[in-house]
Amino acid sequence: MSKIRDQATWCSFESGTAPFSAIVRTDITFVIDVQNITKRYGHHTAIDRVTFSVAKGEVLAFLGPNGAGKTTTMRILTCFMPATEGTARVAGFDCTEQPLEVKRQIGYLPETPPVYQELTVTEYLTFVGRLRGITGPKLSSALDQSIGRLELGSVRYRLIGNLSRGYRQRVGLAQALLHDPSVLILDEPTVGLDPKQIIEIRELIKSLAGSHSVILSTHILPEATAVCQRVVIINKGRIVAEDTPEQLSARLRQSEKISITLKTCPADCEMKLRAIPGVLNVLSGQTGGSFLIECELGRDLRDEIARVAVLNQWGLLELRTVSMTLEDVFLQLTRHEDHFSEPAETMVGMASTQRTDA
Amino acid sequence: MTPVQAIIAKELRGYFVSPIVYVVGAVFLLIFGLLSYLYVGFAGAQAIQLMQMQGGMAQINLNDLVFRNLFSSMRIVLVIILPILTMRLFAEERKLRTFEFLMTSPIRINEIVVGKFISVFLIYLGLVALTILVPTVLMLFSDFDWNPIWTGYLGMVLLGALFLSVGVFASALTENQIVAAFISFGMLLTIWLIAGLGNLFGDTTAGRVISYVSYMEHYDRLLRGLIDTSDLVYFGSGLALMLFLTHRVVESTRWK
């Protein structure tokens, strides 16, 4: 394990602007420690000076649009390819100098589940176990455990070639979990699964947190919110933000937003709402009677709004605060990375009124 | 079970699940049988001619008339058939994206290469073992010396191993199996034809060096019943070189 820097600055936002926030951590043992790795393919730079760490038992989400460099970063961590520059260490072992040791520590699920169609599920997992040097009774118990965990019991004697996409994905996950690795690297683990399975896999990943360090990549944002303690947003090969999902949305929020729905709305109600001290703007929604009220940051005006609505007998049907979803944060960061400190008006308006959740 | 054994077991399983082994095996045995029948037929015709000329029983040499010709003809069969056996080994892994899995498993690249080579070599040994039926049957009807036959078999095994290693190398070069088969076919044919080039140079140093590179003279000596250390070294070093090159190619795919 690498005992790391006393003061770790987590956020590496674009240069030229003040760091968004700096979380200072002390005395934490990092299982994964990536320092300034760069990967170039000829003239194309896939990832550019990426730095991040994962503590023991932490679940980290790698978020980014397609081609952002998520897979490349994972491939470097799993020693599939070496970084052009920089160092990556897993459980204290260097990825370029001690690849075998690193590979032993890692369970890896690549983008495409790495399954052999001509083998049955049991044969495949046995093969994986033997490659990892697990033999005898240990192998059969590991096999039963991972088949049980991913509910593959009903298909264990079937050829993988005949299984559906979802089952293959689960076989791929079973492969990554087979040797109970301390580090799990999952490249889009829930792709191809049905909604019920997605929830089960997320539960599984959550249950691994604490004992295992997990990095998962995804472009499904609620997934990151649902399972991860920390999110790294990567765009065009660079880390643009890194924090907890809640913190990220809080940071990028420009104003408090309150959504209300009224039964009746006379012509003057918008004006009256604007008259409330602290209200910055009132936007009427698509349906009559719904409004999105922007308030000054740090002021909770719910009480006041409710009072005004009752006083005028508008018939208050709904009143709630709107939090910025990770989706908004993501769009804001990846679209306006160059001038994120002054997000465009449109982006603020885009804060969706529903919190998408898993 | 060690990782290498696990790879061998998995590859063997893959061969027997797919139709490749059955088709290649059937064609290989069919041609071997057909060639044996033809050469025995020629030998028989010659024996009858001899008997008519000399009268009485004619003694014909089955070793020369049948087996040497048979093993000699098997060269071209191996050149055509063995690339089909090896083409899937790495190309399929790359096509199906299981290559990344292998490369991120805690095993060395040489273990992967050796495991894959041994698996296909075992299949080839099995096919060659089945052909022993032909001399066994002939033994019932005639008398011949087994020793040159054993050296012929040794030659076929060594030649096959060399061809298979070339095939494994070609398979590592591409993710397209057809292309892999064609590359190894081309390489094997080229090394064959180099012998002709050597003959053009005659008995000069260059001629001898070029002839040494080709497998022709080494194989021919074994068919004549000669076990020469230099021939064994030739096959051994050729095999090692091809497996080493395979290792380099597999290693280099990581950098791309």
Chai-1 contact restraints between the chains, C-beta under 6 A:
chainA,res_idxA,chainB,res_idxB,connection_type,confidence,min_distance_angstrom,max_distance_angstrom,comment,restraint_id
A,T78,B,T104,contact,1.0,0.0,6.0,A-B,restraint_1
A,F80,B,E100,contact,1.0,0.0,6.0,A-B,restraint_2
A,F80,B,M103,contact,1.0,0.0,6.0,A-B,restraint_3
A,F80,B,T104,contact,1.0,0.0,6.0,A-B,restraint_4
A,M81,B,R254,contact,1.0,0.0,6.0,A-B,restraint_5
A,L100,B,P106,contact,1.0,0.0,6.0,A-B,restraint_6
A,K103,B,T104,contact,1.0,0.0,6.0,A-B,restraint_7
A,K103,B,P106,contact,1.0,0.0,6.0,A-B,restraint_8
A,R104,B,P106,contact,1.0,0.0,6.0,A-B,restraint_9
A,Y108,B,T104,contact,1.0,0.0,6.0,A-B,restraint_10
A,P110,B,E100,contact,1.0,0.0,6.0,A-B,restraint_11
A,T112,B,R97,contact,1.0,0.0,6.0,A-B,restraint_12
A,P114,B,T98,contact,1.0,0.0,6.0,A-B,restraint_13
A,P114,B,F101,contact,1.0,0.0,6.0,A-B,restraint_14
A,E118,B,G14,contact,1.0,0.0,6.0,A-B,restraint_15
A,E118,B,V17,contact,1.0,0.0,6.0,A-B,restraint_16
A,F127,B,A6,contact,1.0,0.0,6.0,A-B,restraint_17
A,F127,B,K10,contact,1.0,0.0,6.0,A-B,restraint_18
A,R130,B,M1,contact,1.0,0.0,6.0,A-B,restraint_19
A,R130,B,A6,contact,1.0,0.0,6.0,A-B,restraint_20
A,L131,B,P3,contact,1.0,0.0,6.0,A-B,restraint_21
A,L131,B,A6,contact,1.0,0.0,6.0,A-B,restraint_22
A,L131,B,S105,contact,1.0,0.0,6.0,A-B,restraint_23
A,L131,B,I107,contact,1.0,0.0,6.0,A-B,restraint_24
A,T135,B,M1,contact,1.0,0.0,6.0,A-B,restraint_25
